[in-house]
Amino acid sequence: MSKTVRMRGISASPGIAIGPARVVDREKIKIPRMRITGADAKDEIDRLMEAVTESRTQLEAARDMLSKSSNGGLSSSNRLSHDDHSLILEAHLMMLRDDSFIRGATDLIAGDLINAEWALARKMNEIKDMLANLGDAYFQERAQDVDFVGVRILRNLLGHVTAIVDESGIPCVVFADNLSPAETSQMVGATVLGFCTEAGTRTSHTAIMAQALGIPAVVGVENVSERVNAGDTVIIDGNDGVVIIRPDVKTVDDYRVRAQHHAELEKKLLSTRDEPAVTRDGVRFSLYSNIEFPAEAAMALDYGAEGIGLYRTEFLYLDRPSFPDEEEQFRVYRTVVEAMAPRPVVFRTFDLGADKVSSNVSQHEINPALGLRAIRLGLKNRSMFKTQLRALLRAAAFGDLRIMFPMISGVGELRQVKSLLAEARRELGAEAPEQVRVGCMIELPSAVFVADRLAEEVDFFSIGTNDLIQYSLAIDRGNDHVAYLYTPFHPAVLRAVWMTVKAGRAAGIGVSMCGGMASEPLLTPLLVGMGIETLSMAPTSIPTIKAMIRTISQAEAQKVTREALDLATAVEIEDLIRRHVGDKLNFDV
């Protein structure tokens, strides 16, 4: 037996998979580059459009397969995954109709007299570079969608289509450099035990879909395809982000026991879906869900969400040549509100990374992470922003809809946004509801320092810890050289959270958290100790956080929190928490 290889990546979806590897051949496509004559241009354009048509047929077949399988008696959470896939596949189909993409490639063929493959590759790279330069992780992930669609067309042009699963029916673990939503859709109803990719992050669609499908997955494992051979026995540990290639018998036996324990634990945690998140000394907390697609509302309910604490509206603006109109937005927002009624739904207004949100808006920024994004973009494009605000106000008539503004830096900016909301209300007249709760995210250090003044202007705060950590510590999470410094245990981060909580409490407004810290069990005691009454997270994290809350008392958590706020380093704080509550992470209570 060849030597065992153990590699680490990013936990994309929990669970353990053990089985033979299926290595998907992803040899880099070699783009032929040829100059053509004017007489050949029409033939090249025809070739490209035939490949686009073939790609559309393949994507529609994948979508229809999902629709068919969703009626096959699957659980509601699995039905959700079909809906999520379908939404993203629809977005990819829309890209095939996007003038900035396909028409842009045909213009290159006719204008520069180059072959179809070369023209398409140039247009792909142009759009991907534009998205990558926005400086926002979400848009950088969307650049992968451009890659997925473009590569599919290229493979059809060159005849290089590769299946993710075969027809043998043999259970397997898939290894690939990356997987598109259309490709992961092939796993529905197939015997795929788990998968591992070289690319991807926790926020990629691949990760989101793995969770929805309930397939253990690890992503971001560099060069793993060079270490694994087809048929090798492999272990995918989606809980710890570990991949083991060619494990020995003892390791396989050990992981089979872990897999059984994980299945039993998941069943146990899900059994508390309808029970409250109450500490041992009787203090009640609310657990909400973060979602970005309407269909995810069903999944949130399946996992026991008491509401939606963060609905990301950005997806409506992506992969399209023009902005969504008011009616389209209204229908989407109403669908979510009605699905969750009477539970609350907090809609975050669009948090786009910069102003280049479609093919007809273009502006280059040297440092887009600190540039025109979120509220700043909305205040610059007031007509676009008011369109969203009117749609939200109209949808508020159908349930408990709340509006939340991201990236607020101070009171002046917040007042401008509230003034725009008032304008939208006046424009709607009697159609606007009398009351809609309004809040702002606390995710900039400047907002923390003036949180007492901001609290006088809004009904609630929601702490967005992902950006709060990044901006407080001046760390680009996408930079491998400094990513290790990104930690929620940093004393400055905890003090910023505590300052925000105290400001909200003094003003008598609610304080929630919708960032990544809310889904970390080891941080739950600190958040309970600070008295953050509402935590919002990915649906699949809710049972685990609820279990942690039910194993501790607030009195105990307050003691740990006081000690933690007096410590000087992140390491000291994490060690303190582990000493106090680390034994409770097994939830065997």
C-alpha positions as semicolon CSV with decimal commas, in nm:
position;residue;x (nm);y (nm);z (nm)
1;M;0,000;0,000;0,000
2;S;0,128;0,347;-0,088
3;K;0,206;0,594;0,185
4;T;-0,083;0,762;0,365
5;V;-0,129;1,131;0,284
6;R;-0,309;1,368;0,520
7;M;-0,405;1,713;0,390
8;R;-0,596;2,002;0,540
9;G;-0,845;2,236;0,375
10;I;-1,161;2,427;0,461
11;S;-1,461;2,257;0,616
12;A;-1,735;2,321;0,363
13;S;-2,001;2,077;0,484
14;P;-1,998;1,863;0,800
15;G;-1,991;1,487;0,809
16;I;-1,751;1,205;0,730
17;A;-1,726;1,013;0,403
18;I;-1,518;0,700;0,345
19;G;-1,486;0,534;0,006
20;P;-1,298;0,503;-0,323
21;A;-1,180;0,818;-0,495
22;R;-1,320;0,928;-0,829
23;V;-1,074;1,177;-0,973
24;V;-1,235;1,407;-1,226
25;D;-0,990;1,493;-1,501
26;R;-0,953;1,866;-1,506
27;E;-0,660;1,908;-1,737
28;K;-0,631;2,278;-1,808
29;I;-0,798;2,367;-2,133
30;K;-0,549;2,473;-2,399
31;I;-0,701;2,768;-2,581
32;P;-0,622;2,766;-2,953
33;R;-0,534;3,116;-3,071
34;M;-0,576;3,180;-3,441
35;R;-0,616;3,482;-3,664
36;I;-0,903;3,449;-3,908
37;T;-1,022;3,632;-4,217
38;G;-1,333;3,841;-4,239
39;A;-1,495;3,567;-4,445
40;D;-1,440;3,317;-4,159
41;A;-1,589;3,537;-3,887
42;K;-1,948;3,422;-3,946
43;D;-1,847;3,056;-3,922
44;E;-1,664;3,121;-3,594
45;I;-1,963;3,309;-3,451
46;D;-2,188;3,022;-3,558
47;R;-1,956;2,775;-3,381
48;L;-1,970;2,981;-3,065
49;M;-2,348;3,012;-3,070
50;E;-2,384;2,636;-3,128
51;A;-2,167;2,575;-2,819
52;V;-2,377;2,825;-2,622
53;T;-2,694;2,644;-2,729
54;E;-2,544;2,310;-2,626
55;S;-2,442;2,457;-2,292
56;R;-2,792;2,594;-2,241
57;T;-2,940;2,252;-2,317
58;Q;-2,709;2,089;-2,061
59;L;-2,793;2,344;-1,790
60;E;-3,165;2,317;-1,858
61;A;-3,139;1,938;-1,836
62;A;-2,964;1,968;-1,499
63;R;-3,233;2,210;-1,378
64;D;-3,516;1,985;-1,499
65;M;-3,353;1,684;-1,334
66;L;-3,353;1,873;-1,006
67;S;-3,719;1,963;-1,048
68;K;-3,806;1,601;-1,118
69;S;-3,610;1,464;-0,823
70;S;-3,757;1,727;-0,588
71;N;-4,094;1,554;-0,625
72;G;-3,956;1,218;-0,524
73;G;-4,045;1,218;-0,157
74;L;-3,727;1,382;-0,028
75;S;-3,708;1,575;0,298
76;S;-3,790;1,944;0,296
77;S;-3,426;2,035;0,350
78;N;-3,326;1,831;0,046
79;R;-3,605;1,990;-0,155
80;L;-3,452;2,320;-0,056
81;S;-3,120;2,221;-0,203
82;H;-3,293;2,159;-0,534
83;D;-3,446;2,506;-0,524
84;D;-3,110;2,662;-0,439
85;H;-2,944;2,476;-0,723
86;S;-3,220;2,578;-0,960
87;L;-3,183;2,945;-0,870
88;I;-2,811;2,937;-0,939
89;L;-2,856;2,735;-1,257
90;E;-3,107;2,997;-1,367
91;A;-2,843;3,263;-1,301
92;H;-2,597;3,067;-1,517
93;L;-2,858;3,037;-1,791
94;M;-2,906;3,412;-1,767
95;M;-2,532;3,458;-1,822
96;L;-2,569;3,273;-2,151
97;R;-2,811;3,547;-2,256
98;D;-2,597;3,832;-2,120
99;D;-2,488;4,070;-2,397
100;S;-2,179;4,172;-2,202
101;F;-2,060;3,810;-2,210
102;I;-2,170;3,629;-2,526
103;R;-2,222;3,937;-2,743
104;G;-1,890;4,067;-2,617
105;A;-1,720;3,749;-2,742
106;T;-1,889;3,765;-3,082
107;D;-1,783;4,129;-3,115
108;L;-1,423;4,024;-3,055
109;I;-1,448;3,758;-3,324
110;A;-1,579;4,006;-3,580
111;G;-1,375;4,305;-3,467
112;D;-1,035;4,150;-3,389
113;L;-1,072;3,859;-3,635
114;I;-0,982;3,586;-3,389
115;N;-1,123;3,237;-3,341
116;A;-1,418;3,163;-3,111
117;E;-1,217;2,998;-2,828
118;W;-0,972;3,286;-2,806
119;A;-1,249;3,547;-2,810
120;L;-1,450;3,371;-2,539
121;A;-1,144;3,324;-2,318
122;R;-1,055;3,693;-2,349
123;K;-1,407;3,802;-2,256
124;M;-1,415;3,556;-1,963
125;N;-1,088;3,692;-1,825
126;E;-1,207;4,051;-1,868
127;I;-1,525;3,992;-1,664
128;K;-1,346;3,779;-1,402
129;D;-1,081;4,047;-1,353
130;M;-1,351;4,310;-1,313
131;L;-1,526;4,106;-1,041
132;A;-1,201;4,014;-0,866
133;N;-1,095;4,379;-0,850
134;L;-1,408;4,474;-0,659
135;G;-1,230;4,372;-0,340
136;D;-1,535;4,192;-0,201
137;A;-1,526;3,819;-0,124
138;Y;-1,880;3,771;-0,251
139;F;-1,799;3,915;-0,592
140;Q;-1,475;3,720;-0,608
141;E;-1,682;3,404;-0,559
142;R;-1,912;3,517;-0,841
143;A;-1,609;3,532;-1,069
144;Q;-1,608;3,152;-1,030
145;D;-1,957;3,145;-1,180
146;V;-1,822;3,319;-1,490
147;D;-1,552;3,052;-1,502
148;F;-1,806;2,769;-1,466
149;V;-2,020;2,894;-1,754
150;G;-1,728;2,993;-1,976
151;V;-1,543;2,663;-1,928
152;R;-1,860;2,472;-2,011
153;I;-1,889;2,661;-2,342
154;L;-1,519;2,609;-2,415
155;R;-1,543;2,236;-2,350
156;N;-1,838;2,216;-2,584
157;L;-1,645;2,411;-2,846
158;L;-1,354;2,170;-2,809
159;G;-1,554;1,854;-2,736
160;H;-1,403;1,815;-2,384
161;V;-1,712;1,755;-2,170
162;T;-1,634;1,551;-1,855
163;A;-1,896;1,386;-1,631
164;I;-1,872;1,426;-1,253
165;V;-2,037;1,091;-1,183
166;D;-2,047;0,777;-1,392
167;E;-2,331;0,533;-1,445
168;S;-2,177;0,243;-1,252
169;G;-2,365;0,324;-0,932
170;I;-2,055;0,253;-0,724
171;P;-2,039;0,484;-0,418
172;C;-1,744;0,721;-0,449
173;V;-1,575;1,036;-0,320
174;V;-1,528;1,297;-0,594
175;F;-1,203;1,493;-0,629
176;A;-1,182;1,790;-0,865
177;D;-1,012;2,125;-0,896
178;N;-1,355;2,288;-0,862
179;L;-1,721;2,207;-0,906
180;S;-1,987;2,430;-1,056
181;P;-2,348;2,435;-0,931
182;A;-2,453;2,249;-1,246
183;E;-2,195;1,981;-1,171
184;T;-2,293;1,943;-0,807
185;S;-2,651;1,903;-0,924
186;Q;-2,537;1,575;-1,085
187;M;-2,483;1,443;-0,732
188;V;-2,853;1,456;-0,647
189;G;-2,971;1,096;-0,639
190;A;-2,621;0,973;-0,729
191;T;-2,395;0,762;-0,508
192;V;-2,155;1,042;-0,415
193;L;-2,042;1,000;-0,055
194;G;-1,853;1,330;-0,037
195;F;-1,623;1,553;-0,235
196;C;-1,302;1,750;-0,217
197;T;-1,192;2,042;-0,435
198;E;-0,872;2,238;-0,471
199;A;-1,058;2,569;-0,502
200;G;-1,341;2,714;-0,297
201;T;-1,415;2,891;0,030
202;R;-1,681;2,870;0,299
203;T;-1,885;3,129;0,108
204;S;-1,865;2,964;-0,233
205;H;-2,176;2,820;-0,393
206;T;-2,005;2,483;-0,388
207;A;-1,988;2,497;-0,008
208;I;-2,344;2,626;0,025
209;M;-2,479;2,347;-0,193
210;A;-2,276;2,079;-0,017
211;Q;-2,444;2,181;0,307
212;A;-2,787;2,186;0,147
213;L;-2,732;1,841;-0,004
214;G;-2,595;1,706;0,322
215;I;-2,278;1,584;0,150
216;P;-1,953;1,598;0,354
217;A;-1,708;1,826;0,175
218;V;-1,367;1,985;0,216
219;V;-1,259;2,264;-0,019
220;G;-0,945;2,468;-0,072
221;V;-0,708;2,169;-0,057
222;E;-0,419;2,281;-0,277
223;N;-0,274;2,027;-0,520
224;V;-0,481;1,741;-0,379
225;S;-0,542;1,605;-0,729
226;E;-0,168;1,542;-0,760
227;R;-0,170;1,322;-0,448
228;V;-0,477;1,103;-0,506
229;N;-0,529;0,827;-0,759
230;A;-0,856;0,690;-0,892
231;G;-0,976;0,407;-0,669
232;D;-0,769;0,507;-0,364
233;T;-0,951;0,466;-0,036
234;V;-1,004;0,816;0,102
235;I;-1,160;0,984;0,404
236;I;-1,330;1,322;0,387
237;D;-1,370;1,477;0,732
238;G;-1,599;1,774;0,675
239;N;-1,608;1,847;1,047
240;D;-1,238;1,928;1,079
241;G;-1,145;2,006;0,717
242;V;-0,918;1,702;0,684
243;V;-0,864;1,472;0,384
244;I;-0,683;1,139;0,431
245;I;-0,566;0,950;0,123
246;R;-0,487;0,579;0,150
247;P;-0,548;0,551;0,528
248;D;-0,448;0,237;0,717
249;V;-0,708;-0,003;0,854
250;K;-0,696;0,139;1,204
251;T;-0,762;0,493;1,077
252;V;-1,055;0,373;0,867
253;D;-1,205;0,193;1,165
254;D;-1,157;0,501;1,382
255;Y;-1,333;0,724;1,130
256;R;-1,620;0,479;1,089
257;V;-1,683;0,516;1,462
258;R;-1,661;0,896;1,429
259;A;-1,906;0,890;1,138
260;Q;-2,155;0,691;1,344
261;H;-2,113;0,930;1,636
262;H;-2,166;1,229;1,405
263;A;-2,487;1,081;1,266
264;E;-2,619;1,011;1,615
265;L;-2,522;1,357;1,737
266;E;-2,688;1,528;1,440
267;K;-3,007;1,332;1,502
268;K;-2,994;1,426;1,870
269;L;-2,938;1,795;1,801
270;L;-3,214;1,812;1,542
271;S;-3,456;1,661;1,794
272;T;-3,446;1,993;1,981
273;R;-3,566;2,188;1,676
274;D;-3,885;2,303;1,847
275;E;-3,731;2,359;2,188
276;P;-3,611;2,703;2,303
277;A;-3,249;2,810;2,341
278;V;-3,251;2,853;2,719
279;T;-2,951;2,856;2,951
280;R;-2,939;2,633;3,257
281;D;-3,041;2,929;3,473
282;G;-3,344;3,007;3,256
283;V;-3,227;3,291;3,031
284;R;-3,390;3,280;2,686
285;F;-3,202;3,352;2,362
286;S;-3,330;3,366;2,004
287;L;-3,159;3,186;1,718
288;Y;-3,218;3,322;1,369
289;S;-3,084;3,222;1,029
290;N;-2,877;3,397;0,760
291;I;-2,996;3,325;0,406
292;E;-2,961;3,466;0,055
293;F;-3,218;3,274;-0,151
294;P;-3,595;3,260;-0,093
295;A;-3,596;2,881;-0,092
296;E;-3,361;2,878;0,207
297;A;-3,647;2,991;0,430
298;A;-3,771;2,631;0,438
299;M;-3,430;2,506;0,544
300;A;-3,414;2,768;0,819
301;L;-3,743;2,641;0,960
302;D;-3,626;2,281;0,935
303;Y;-3,332;2,361;1,160
304;G;-3,539;2,552;1,413
305;A;-3,480;2,915;1,314
306;E;-3,706;3,159;1,496
307;G;-3,666;3,416;1,221
308;I;-3,429;3,544;0,954
309;G;-3,165;3,771;1,106
310;L;-2,991;3,847;0,777
311;Y;-3,139;3,820;0,431
312;R;-2,869;3,912;0,181
313;T;-3,031;4,092;-0,111
314;E;-2,717;4,105;-0,331
315;F;-2,800;3,794;-0,535
316;L;-3,075;3,986;-0,716
317;Y;-2,816;4,222;-0,863
318;L;-2,562;3,968;-0,984
319;D;-2,503;3,794;-1,317
320;R;-2,737;4,023;-1,508
321;P;-2,699;4,316;-1,749
322;S;-2,941;4,549;-1,564
323;F;-3,067;4,618;-1,215
324;P;-3,380;4,437;-1,089
325;D;-3,690;4,654;-1,103
326;E;-3,919;4,727;-0,809
327;E;-4,178;4,466;-0,900
328;E;-3,925;4,183;-0,925
329;Q;-3,773;4,273;-0,590
330;F;-4,113;4,307;-0,427
331;R;-4,214;3,956;-0,536
332;V;-3,895;3,804;-0,395
333;Y;-3,916;3,989;-0,064
334;R;-4,284;3,908;-0,023
335;T;-4,216;3,539;-0,087
336;V;-3,964;3,525;0,198
337;V;-4,178;3,726;0,440
338;E;-4,483;3,508;0,379
339;A;-4,279;3,188;0,410
340;M;-4,152;3,293;0,753
341;A;-4,467;3,464;0,885
342;P;-4,529;3,547;1,165
343;R;-4,155;3,526;1,235
344;P;-3,942;3,834;1,166
345;V;-3,726;3,873;0,856
346;V;-3,441;4,126;0,858
347;F;-3,351;4,239;0,507
348;R;-3,009;4,392;0,464
349;T;-3,012;4,645;0,183
350;F;-2,769;4,556;-0,094
351;D;-2,411;4,524;0,027
352;L;-2,244;4,529;-0,314
353;G;-1,865;4,545;-0,321
354;A;-1,835;4,847;-0,549
355;D;-2,037;5,021;-0,818
356;K;-1,956;4,770;-1,095
357;V;-2,260;4,557;-1,029
358;S;-2,358;4,505;-1,391
359;S;-2,219;4,533;-1,739
360;N;-2,349;4,888;-1,784
361;V;-2,186;5,028;-1,469
362;S;-1,810;5,059;-1,463
363;Q;-1,565;5,238;-1,239
364;H;-1,218;5,126;-1,139
365;E;-1,110;5,173;-0,779
366;I;-0,760;5,129;-0,642
367;N;-0,887;5,002;-0,307
368;P;-1,250;4,892;-0,352
369;A;-1,272;4,736;-0,004
370;L;-1,250;5,091;0,131
371;G;-1,433;5,250;-0,157
372;L;-1,780;5,271;-0,305
373;R;-1,970;4,981;-0,152
374;A;-2,292;4,910;0,038
375;I;-2,457;5,227;0,171
376;R;-2,205;5,449;-0,006
377;L;-2,310;5,299;-0,337
378;G;-2,676;5,341;-0,245
379;L;-2,635;5,708;-0,161
380;K;-2,452;5,767;-0,488
381;N;-2,716;5,578;-0,689
382;R;-3,024;5,705;-0,507
383;S;-3,274;5,603;-0,771
384;M;-3,152;5,244;-0,762
385;F;-3,151;5,249;-0,381
386;K;-3,502;5,392;-0,353
387;T;-3,627;5,122;-0,588
388;Q;-3,514;4,864;-0,334
389;L;-3,653;5,060;-0,040
390;R;-3,995;5,091;-0,203
391;A;-4,000;4,718;-0,276
392;L;-3,912;4,642;0,086
393;L;-4,176;4,877;0,223
394;R;-4,441;4,720;0,003
395;A;-4,343;4,369;0,112
396;A;-4,364;4,475;0,477
397;A;-4,743;4,464;0,447
398;F;-4,723;4,082;0,434
399;G;-4,535;4,007;0,755
400;D;-4,279;4,118;1,009
401;L;-4,025;4,273;0,771
402;R;-3,738;4,477;0,912
403;I;-3,485;4,683;0,717
404;M;-3,115;4,690;0,804
405;F;-2,847;4,915;0,658
406;P;-2,490;4,783;0,616
407;M;-2,154;4,960;0,643
408;I;-2,287;5,259;0,837
409;S;-1,991;5,472;0,947
410;G;-2,167;5,741;1,148
411;V;-2,483;5,930;1,241
412;G;-2,472;6,168;0,943
413;E;-2,465;5,882;0,696
414;L;-2,743;5,700;0,880
415;R;-2,963;6,010;0,873
416;Q;-2,915;6,041;0,499
417;V;-3,030;5,683;0,453
418;K;-3,330;5,733;0,680
419;S;-3,422;6,043;0,482
420;L;-3,415;5,839;0,163
421;L;-3,636;5,578;0,329
422;A;-3,881;5,854;0,423
423;E;-3,885;5,969;0,060
424;A;-3,963;5,616;-0,054
425;R;-4,245;5,599;0,202
426;R;-4,395;5,927;0,077
427;E;-4,377;5,806;-0,283
428;L;-4,574;5,494;-0,192
429;G;-4,836;5,687;-0,002
430;A;-5,106;5,467;0,150
431;E;-4,931;5,154;0,021
432;A;-4,650;5,201;0,274
433;P;-4,708;5,037;0,615
434;E;-4,733;5,258;0,920
435;Q;-4,442;5,099;1,103
436;V;-4,130;4,918;0,984
437;R;-3,849;4,852;1,226
438;V;-3,517;4,993;1,104
439;G;-3,170;4,893;1,217
440;C;-2,808;4,927;1,120
441;M;-2,514;4,692;1,114
442;I;-2,220;4,759;1,337
443;E;-1,923;4,643;1,132
444;L;-1,692;4,945;1,117
445;P;-1,474;5,066;1,406
446;S;-1,616;5,416;1,359
447;A;-1,968;5,281;1,419
448;V;-1,852;5,116;1,741
449;F;-1,710;5,442;1,872
450;V;-2,037;5,628;1,808
451;A;-2,270;5,337;1,884
452;D;-2,435;5,537;2,164
453;R;-2,540;5,804;1,914
454;L;-2,639;5,554;1,645
455;A;-2,860;5,377;1,899
456;E;-3,070;5,693;1,925
457;E;-3,151;5,670;1,554
458;V;-3,254;5,305;1,505
459;D;-3,467;5,027;1,650
460;F;-3,193;4,765;1,663
461;F;-2,826;4,687;1,604
462;S;-2,686;4,381;1,428
463;I;-2,314;4,319;1,472
464;G;-2,149;4,204;1,149
465;T;-1,835;4,044;1,285
466;N;-1,677;3,936;0,955
467;D;-1,610;4,293;0,844
468;L;-1,571;4,422;1,199
469;I;-1,276;4,187;1,250
470;Q;-1,128;4,263;0,909
471;Y;-1,145;4,640;0,948
472;S;-1,050;4,644;1,316
473;L;-0,739;4,434;1,262
474;A;-0,656;4,570;0,913
475;I;-0,646;4,218;0,772
476;D;-0,735;4,106;0,421
477;R;-0,884;3,762;0,479
478;G;-0,802;3,668;0,121
479;N;-0,431;3,730;0,174
480;D;-0,258;3,408;0,278
481;H;0,029;3,602;0,433
482;V;-0,188;3,767;0,699
483;A;-0,500;3,548;0,717
484;Y;-0,361;3,371;1,026
485;L;-0,404;3,699;1,217
486;Y;-0,778;3,699;1,152
487;T;-0,925;3,588;1,485
488;P;-1,250;3,668;1,668
489;F;-1,067;3,614;2,000
490;H;-0,861;3,931;1,961
491;P;-0,921;4,156;2,265
492;A;-0,996;4,453;2,038
493;V;-1,273;4,259;1,865
494;L;-1,431;4,145;2,191
495;R;-1,413;4,496;2,334
496;A;-1,575;4,637;2,020
497;V;-1,862;4,388;2,056
498;W;-1,897;4,467;2,427
499;M;-1,902;4,844;2,362
500;T;-2,178;4,793;2,107
501;V;-2,386;4,579;2,341
502;K;-2,358;4,833;2,622
503;A;-2,459;5,119;2,390
504;G;-2,762;4,929;2,267
505;R;-2,864;4,828;2,616
506;A;-2,835;5,185;2,745
507;A;-3,062;5,306;2,465
508;G;-3,310;5,025;2,515
509;I;-3,276;4,877;2,166
510;G;-3,218;4,517;2,064
511;V;-2,867;4,395;1,981
512;S;-2,814;4,089;1,764
513;M;-2,516;3,935;1,586
514;C;-2,525;3,802;1,231
515;G;-2,154;3,752;1,161
516;G;-1,944;3,437;1,171
517;M;-1,882;3,467;1,545
518;A;-2,247;3,379;1,608
519;S;-2,196;3,028;1,465
520;E;-1,882;2,939;1,664
521;P;-1,972;2,720;1,967
522;L;-1,653;2,815;2,151
523;L;-1,756;3,181;2,135
524;T;-2,113;3,120;2,248
525;P;-2,032;3,160;2,621
526;L;-1,887;3,507;2,558
527;L;-2,190;3,615;2,354
528;V;-2,425;3,478;2,619
529;G;-2,219;3,647;2,887
530;M;-2,245;3,981;2,706
531;G;-2,621;3,939;2,679
532;I;-2,659;3,939;2,299
533;E;-3,015;3,815;2,293
534;T;-3,035;3,719;1,924
535;L;-2,777;3,523;1,726
536;S;-2,816;3,470;1,350
537;M;-2,620;3,210;1,154
538;A;-2,630;2,951;0,875
539;P;-2,931;2,721;0,928
540;T;-2,715;2,413;0,983
541;S;-2,533;2,583;1,275
542;I;-2,848;2,646;1,478
543;P;-2,877;2,304;1,649
544;T;-2,513;2,314;1,765
545;I;-2,535;2,668;1,905
546;K;-2,863;2,584;2,075
547;A;-2,702;2,280;2,236
548;M;-2,417;2,495;2,367
549;I;-2,655;2,753;2,513
550;R;-2,852;2,479;2,689
551;T;-2,539;2,341;2,856
552;I;-2,423;2,666;3,021
553;S;-2,566;2,921;3,264
554;Q;-2,560;3,292;3,196
555;A;-2,407;3,350;3,537
556;E;-2,118;3,121;3,444
557;A;-2,088;3,286;3,101
558;Q;-2,079;3,635;3,255
559;K;-1,792;3,531;3,480
560;V;-1,595;3,396;3,184
561;T;-1,669;3,711;2,984
562;R;-1,541;3,941;3,259
563;E;-1,220;3,743;3,279
564;A;-1,181;3,736;2,900
565;L;-1,219;4,114;2,866
566;D;-0,929;4,160;3,108
567;L;-0,686;3,946;2,909
568;A;-0,426;4,082;2,668
569;T;-0,402;3,830;2,382
570;A;-0,626;3,615;2,162
571;V;-0,442;3,301;2,272
572;E;-0,506;3,376;2,638
573;I;-0,875;3,436;2,574
574;E;-0,923;3,117;2,373
575;D;-0,738;2,913;2,637
576;L;-0,959;3,061;2,908
577;I;-1,279;2,964;2,728
578;R;-1,155;2,613;2,659
579;R;-1,069;2,563;3,025
580;H;-1,417;2,668;3,131
581;V;-1,643;2,514;2,868
582;G;-1,432;2,308;2,631
583;D;-1,568;1,985;2,778
584;K;-1,920;2,092;2,681
585;L;-1,839;2,099;2,309
586;N;-1,930;1,730;2,285
587;F;-2,288;1,812;2,390
588;D;-2,317;1,477;2,565
589;V;-2,559;1,608;2,824
